[in-house]
Amino acid sequence: MPKQVLSIPALMKLLTSEAAAYELLEDLRWRGEPVCPHCGTIDRATYIQPVNGTSRATRTGRPSERRVWKCNACRKQFTVLVGTIFHGTKISIRTWVLVLLEMCASKNGISAREIERKYDLTAKSAWFMAHRIREAMKTDPLAGLMRGTIIADETWVGGDPANRHGDGPGYGRTDKQPVMALIDYETREVRSRVIPDVTGRTLATVLRDEVEVKRSQLWTDESSSYRSIGEEFNSHHKVNHNAGEYKRDGAGTNLAEGYFSQLKRSIDGTHHHVSVEHLGRYLAHFDFLYTHCRASDSERMIGLLQRVGGRRLTYKPLTASVAG
């Protein structure tokens, strides 16, 4: 098992003050070369030492231990938080670092209610904080297409209508949400997506968006929805689950089914309920954990900190779709 460089006890020794938390974040994000979020200039910034040596006043006059830098190129000031998921936060950076590690370490995820209790936050702050971290866990848009042996499968996420009362709303129908997952057999990278339905057209669109079709082979179950798009791949291998077949000539969908099993256990056991509007971010969380399952918890956290830039998420847009 990889060594835990940044375990909880190790972090507690490092996070002796808010300024120390800023320094740790700078070391993990910048690796000794400050990056200006305004102009992108690397390692041409000067640290502005507080007048009293420890803290500086905020706009409201309250003392703050935040570490401020000035870019020698564009002459603008910045901190390690600007333009990231941490931008504008009122929560201490020490708390952020600890929650980051927990979300990278908990196989079944961690709920907003748990963060609220453990770190003495309000329910809204904990919920917002968790979603900002999940936003950073999303696959980089510039990651490129998957290529090689791709396993594709779909599932339905949500409660069982059979558990509803007979006179309750929606009795006798399902409002489960279909989800599709693609797994690279060699690298174990997974990319899952919320989809409107499981028709051949929808599944084909997802595959073309995420996979270099002509240079890959496709492994699926016997679903007819993959028949047409399967012809575009270099090869298409299917297993017939209805006949009790789960592997044929080494090909199968067991990895995808294992991923879905972990996903559903985590949602049911940790979160209990996930709204359709935010399901995509929960998928991003479990995609991240599955893709980097061979790394240590601290390695996952350090890797995640390289992705927090340019992913600022504000509260109003986050809740607008639910409120509307």
Secondary structure in CASP SS format (residue, H / E / C, confidence):
PFRMAT SS
TARGET T0000
AUTHOR 0000-0000-0000
METHOD secondary structure of the structure
MODEL  1
M C 1.00
P C 1.00
K C 1.00
Q C 1.00
V C 1.00
L C 1.00
S C 1.00
I H 1.00
P H 1.00
A H 1.00
L H 1.00
M H 1.00
K H 1.00
L H 1.00
L C 1.00
T C 1.00
S C 1.00
E H 1.00
A H 1.00
A H 1.00
A H 1.00
Y H 1.00
E H 1.00
L H 1.00
L H 1.00
E H 1.00
D H 1.00
L H 1.00
R H 1.00
W H 1.00
R C 1.00
G C 1.00
E C 1.00
P C 1.00
V E 1.00
C C 1.00
P C 1.00
H C 1.00
C C 1.00
G C 1.00
T C 1.00
I E 1.00
D C 1.00
R C 1.00
A E 1.00
T E 1.00
Y E 1.00
I E 1.00
Q C 1.00
P C 1.00
V C 1.00
N C 1.00
G C 1.00
T C 1.00
S C 1.00
R E 1.00
A E 1.00
T C 1.00
R C 1.00
T C 1.00
G C 1.00
R C 1.00
P E 1.00
S E 1.00
E C 1.00
R C 1.00
R C 1.00
V E 1.00
W E 1.00
K E 1.00
C E 1.00
N C 1.00
A C 1.00
C C 1.00
R C 1.00
K C 1.00
Q E 1.00
F E 1.00
T C 1.00
V C 1.00
L C 1.00
V C 1.00
G C 1.00
T E 1.00
I C 1.00
F C 1.00
H C 1.00
G C 1.00
T C 1.00
K C 1.00
I C 1.00
S C 1.00
I H 1.00
R H 1.00
T H 1.00
W H 1.00
V H 1.00
L H 1.00
V H 1.00
L H 1.00
L H 1.00
E H 1.00
M H 1.00
C H 1.00
A H 1.00
S C 1.00
K C 1.00
N C 1.00
G C 1.00
I C 1.00
S C 1.00
A H 1.00
R H 1.00
E H 1.00
I H 1.00
E H 1.00
R H 1.00
K H 1.00
Y H 1.00
D C 1.00
L C 1.00
T C 1.00
A H 1.00
K H 1.00
S H 1.00
A H 1.00
W H 1.00
F H 1.00
M H 1.00
A H 1.00
H H 1.00
R H 1.00
I H 1.00
R H 1.00
E H 1.00
A H 1.00
M C 1.00
K C 1.00
T C 1.00
D C 1.00
P C 1.00
L C 1.00
A C 1.00
G C 1.00
L C 1.00
M E 1.00
R C 1.00
G C 1.00
T E 1.00
I E 1.00
I E 1.00
A E 1.00
D E 1.00
E E 1.00
T E 1.00
W E 1.00
V E 1.00
G C 1.00
G C 1.00
D C 1.00
P H 1.00
A H 1.00
N H 1.00
R C 1.00
H C 1.00
G C 1.00
D C 1.00
G C 1.00
P C 1.00
G C 1.00
Y C 1.00
G C 1.00
R C 1.00
T C 1.00
D C 1.00
K C 1.00
Q E 1.00
P E 1.00
V E 1.00
M E 1.00
A E 1.00
L E 1.00
I E 1.00
D E 1.00
Y C 1.00
E C 1.00
T C 1.00
R C 1.00
E C 1.00
V E 1.00
R E 1.00
S E 1.00
R E 1.00
V E 1.00
I C 1.00
P C 1.00
D C 1.00
V C 1.00
T C 1.00
G H 1.00
R H 1.00
T H 1.00
L H 1.00
A H 1.00
T H 1.00
V H 1.00
L H 1.00
R H 1.00
D H 1.00
E H 1.00
V E 1.00
E C 1.00
V H 1.00
K H 1.00
R H 1.00
S C 1.00
Q E 1.00
L E 1.00
W E 1.00
T E 1.00
D E 1.00
E C 1.00
S C 1.00
S H 1.00
S H 1.00
Y H 1.00
R H 1.00
S H 1.00
I H 1.00
G H 1.00
E C 1.00
E C 1.00
F C 1.00
N C 1.00
S E 1.00
H E 1.00
H E 1.00
K E 1.00
V E 1.00
N C 1.00
H H 1.00
N H 1.00
A H 1.00
G C 1.00
E C 1.00
Y C 1.00
K C 1.00
R E 1.00
D C 1.00
G C 1.00
A E 1.00
G C 1.00
T C 1.00
N H 1.00
L H 1.00
A H 1.00
E H 1.00
G H 1.00
Y H 1.00
F H 1.00
S H 1.00
Q H 1.00
L H 1.00
K H 1.00
R H 1.00
S H 1.00
I H 1.00
D H 1.00
G H 1.00
T H 1.00
H H 1.00
H C 1.00
H C 1.00
V C 1.00
S C 1.00
V H 1.00
E H 1.00
H H 1.00
L H 1.00
G H 1.00
R H 1.00
Y H 1.00
L H 1.00
A H 1.00
H H 1.00
F H 1.00
D H 1.00
F H 1.00
L H 1.00
Y H 1.00
T H 1.00
H C 1.00
C C 1.00
R C 1.00
A C 1.00
S C 1.00
D H 1.00
S H 1.00
E H 1.00
R H 1.00
M H 1.00
I H 1.00
G H 1.00
L H 1.00
L H 1.00
Q C 1.00
R C 1.00
V C 1.00
G E 1.00
G C 1.00
R C 1.00
R C 1.00
L C 1.00
T C 1.00
Y H 1.00
K H 1.00
P H 1.00
L H 1.00
T H 1.00
A H 1.00
S H 1.00
V H 1.00
A H 1.00
G C 1.00
END
